[in-house]
Amino acid sequence: MTCSEFDLIRHFFTRQSIQRADVPLGIGDDAALLAPPAGHLLAVSVDTLIAGVHFPLDTAARAVGYKSLAVNLSDLAAMGAEPAWVTLALSLPEPDEAWLTGFAQGFFDLANTHSVQLVGGDTTRGPLSITVQVTGFVSQERALLRNGAQPGDGIFVTGTVGDAGLGLRLYQQPSDANSDTTMQLIHRLEFPTPRIAAGLALRGRASSAIDVSDGLAADLGHVLMASGVGADIHVDQLPLSLAYRSLAPENDWQVAVSAGDDYELCFTLPAGQEVAALAGLDCTCTRIGEISASPGLRWWDANDQQLTLQNTGFDHFTCSQQGKGKPQ
């Protein structure tokens, strides 16, 4: 495909069906004009996905487009924010029409599901990378934060953990990548579910929340540090899918808590809030432990024996790329 930058934008990124009333002017001028609702704060999150780091180079374009937005929506879910606007900065080695068609389909399928409008961005030539910034609304007194966990609070996680991390490992073993069970795990890696509705339901109830992007151990650790507390997790209570249980090495709970890309919510609830809060969720949710006044994150088996976690999670600059894409 041979075209100018503006032809590319016009052809692939100005045909979204969602046209929000709070966007007086979107794509097409030097800047978008946006109208935040009165009495709300703006929740803003930005993420960059790099080919070969955050996704394997041969990942389908539709999956790349979907996930590039999903990881940002997951951040808004963890804040209890309602998503509204998104910008996209796309660096491409060349304007591949088939790839752009798939990318735009995945991106807009998810954007339309959550009534998110693309309001601007940039395209440039270079190594494949995608930077997405998403903006949402939340009232100041109802935003979910990391710093409110208290001793005695229960610790919960939505959905299941470990699927994406195990899916990546299986993806890197082509001989094992064709079974239906394997494909279920790889699908969880490529098409995570941002828990927007759960985040909205937890507003005013959860004492703290975070999305699980770098692994449950690492992300829960951020909550503990921000709140000045500790935690005890019971590994036999971790929500593991049937697909995970059937393909993970025996008792390999460590992958489930250290590999990234789950994009579930981990949150804490005071004892009196549990029944009402969980009843309002649109997804499965599991209690996995409790907050303690004693600092540190401790792991226990079903026999109350303390366990040692070997890998605490993903970090771009202090560990390997495990859980964030196919190392190149």
N, C-alpha and C positions, 0 to 999 in steps of 0.2 A: 504494500500500500504506500503510495507516494502522496503526501499532503502536507499542508502547513500545520503549525501548532494550533491555529485557530480552527482549521478544518477538523482536526482531530477532536478538539473540545466540542465543537458544534455537533459532530456526527455521533460521538459516543456518550457525552456527558451533559447534554442539555435537553434530553427527552424524558426526564423523570416524570412520572404521573403525579407524584406528590407536590402540591403547591400550597404551602402553608400561609395562613392569613398574617402571621407575624413576620413574613418576609416581604417587605414592600419592594425590594429590588434584590434579585439574586444574581445568577451568572450573566455576564455580558457587559459589565462596566468595570471601572478600576477597583471597585470594592463593593461588597454587598451592603445593603441597608437592612438592619434587623431591628425588631421591636420587642424587647423583653417584656414579659408581663409584670405589672406592678406588684410589689410586695414579695418578689422572689429574688434569690441569688442565682447567678450563672454558675453552673458546674461545667468546667472545661477540662478535657483530657486530650492528650496527643500521644500517638505511638508511631514508631517507624518500623516497618518490616523490611528486612534485607534478604534478597534471594541467597540461599545457601546458608543462612544463619537462622532465620525465623521460619523458613519453609524450604523444602528441597527444591532444587532447580527445576525438576520435572513435574512439580505440582500443577494440577489442572488450573487454568486461568480462572475459572468460575470459583474454585475453592479459595484462590488467593484474594479475589475481590470480596468474597463473603467474609473471610477471616479478617481482612484488613479493617473492616468496619466492626465486626463482632468484638474484637479485643478492646476497642474503645467504648462500645456500648456496655461492656462488662464493667468497666471502670465507673460509668454513670450508675449502673445498677447497684454497685457497692456503696454509692453515696446516697441512694434513695432518690435519684434525680430522674425527671422525665426528659428523655432525649428530644431534641428539636432540630438542630442544624449541624451540618458537617461540611468540612473542607477537605480537599484531596490534592496532595502534591505527588505527582507520578513521574518517576525517572525511568526512561525506556531506552534500551540499546537501539531499537528501531521501532517504527510504528507498524506492528504486526496486526493486521485487521482481525484475523481469527482470534488471536490472544486478547485483544481489546474487547471484542464482542463478548467473549466468555467472562472476562474480568468485570465488565459493566453489568452483565446479567447477575452475577453473584452479588456484587455490591448493591445494586438497586433492589434485588429480591429482598434483602435484609432491611435496607433503608425503608422500603415501602411497607414492610411488615410493622415497623415501629414508627411510621409517619415522620421520618427524618428526611429533611430536604437538603440536597447538595447545593450550597450557596456560593462556592468559589473554590479556587485552588490554583495549581500551576502544573504545567507539563514541561519536561526538559529531556534532552538526550543524555544518557549515561548508563551506568550499571543499574539493573532492575532494583528499584526500591520504591516503597509506598509509604507516605506519611499522611496520616489521617488525624484531623482534629475534630472532635465532636463537642457540642455544647448542649446543655440541658438546663432545666429549671428545678429549683428546690427552695422551699421556704426555709429561712434561716434556722428556725427552731426545730425543724424536722429532718435536717440533713443527717445522714449516717456518717459517723467518724470512727477513727481507729482508737481513740484515746479514752473510751468510756467503760471498758471492761472492768468489772468489780469481782473481788473474791466471792465465790458461791455461784456466780453466773454459769449457766450451761453453755457449752460450745457446740455449735451445730454446723453442718455443711449441707448444701443442697446437692441433689443429684448423686453422682458417683465420682470417685477420684481414681486417678491412675490410668484411665482408659487411653488418654492421648499419649502419655509417656510410653506405655506399652505398645501402642499403635506405631509410634515412631521407631521403636526398636524392631518391630516386625517389618516395617516398611524397609528398613535397612538390610533385611534378610529376604531377598526376592523369592527364594525357594519356598518361603512360608507365607507369601503375601497374597495367596489366591483363595483361601478358605473364606466362607461366609463370616465366620467369627472374627478372623483377622480384619476383614473389610469393615466390620462394625467398629472396631477399634480405630482403624485408620480414618473412618468417617468422623469419629469424635475428635480426632486430631485436626482435621481439615475444616469441619463445620461445627465449632463449639456453639453452645446455646447461651447467649447473654441473658441473665436472669433479671430482666427489667421488671417484670410484674412482681417477682419476689422482693426485690429491693423496695419497690413502692409500698408493698404490704408491710414491710418491716419498719417503715418510718414511724417514729414515736414509740416503738416497742423495743427494738434491738439496742443494746447498750454500746455495741461496736460492730463494725463490719469491714470486710475486705474481700476483693475478688482473688481467686486462687489462680494466679498466672505463672508464678515462678516455682510452684510447688507448695503443698499445704504446710509443710514444716517452715519454709522460709516466710511465707506470707502470714501465718499465724504468729511467727516470731515478731513481725512488724507491729502487730496489735499488742503483743505483750510488752514490747519496748515502749510504745506510745502510751500505754495505760499504766505502766509501772507495776505489772503483776506477773505471775507465772501461770503454768497450766499443766494439767495431767491428762494425757490422751490414752484411751484404751484401744489398742490396735485391733482387737477382735470386734470392735464396734464400727470400724471404718466401713463406709458404704462402697462395696466393690461389686461391679456388674458381673453377671454370669459369664460374659465374654472374657473379662479380666481373670476371673477365678479359673476358667478353663485353660487359659494359655500362660498365665504367670507361673514362674517357678514356685514350688511349694513354700508357703509362708513368706513369700517375698512382698511383705507389706511396705518395704522401704521404697520400692519404685512408686507405689501409690501415693506416698507423702512427699517425695523429693522431686519427681519429674514434673515439668511445667505443663502449661497449655490446657488445664482443666477448665478454667473460666467458670467455675462454680463460685458460689458465695460462701464464705466462712463468717459466722457471726456469733455473737453472744447474747444471751437473754437472761434477765433476772428470773428467778424461779416463778414469781407470780405472773409473768408475761407469757410463759411457754405455751399454754393451751390456746389462748386467743391468737397469738402471733402465728403459730404453726397452722392453725385452721384457715388463715387467710392466704396461705401460699398456694401457688399453682403448680408446684412440683414436689417431688419427694424430698424429705429432709430428715437428717439423722443426727441424733445427739452422740457426740464422740468423746466428750470429756467435760471437764469443769475448770473454771478459773480458780487459781490459788493465790494466796498472799505471798507464798514462797517463790522467789524469782526462779526463772528457768523453765524450759519446756521438757517435760518428762514423758516417756513412753512406757506403757505397761501391757503385759500380755494377759490372757484370761486367768492365769494363776497368780496375778498380782506380782509377777516378777518384772523388775525394771529392765528395759531393753536399751540398746545403744544404736542410735541412728548414724549410719556411716556417711551419708551425703545429705546436707541440709537444704539443697535446692540450687536453682540456677542463678548465676550472676555473670554478666557479660565479661567482667574483667578479672574475676578471681577463680573461675572454674571452667570446665569444658562446656561445650555447646549442648550437652545432653538436654533433651526436652524442648529445644527451640528450633530444631530443623536439622537437616541432614548435613553433617560436617563435610566441608569440601577440602 
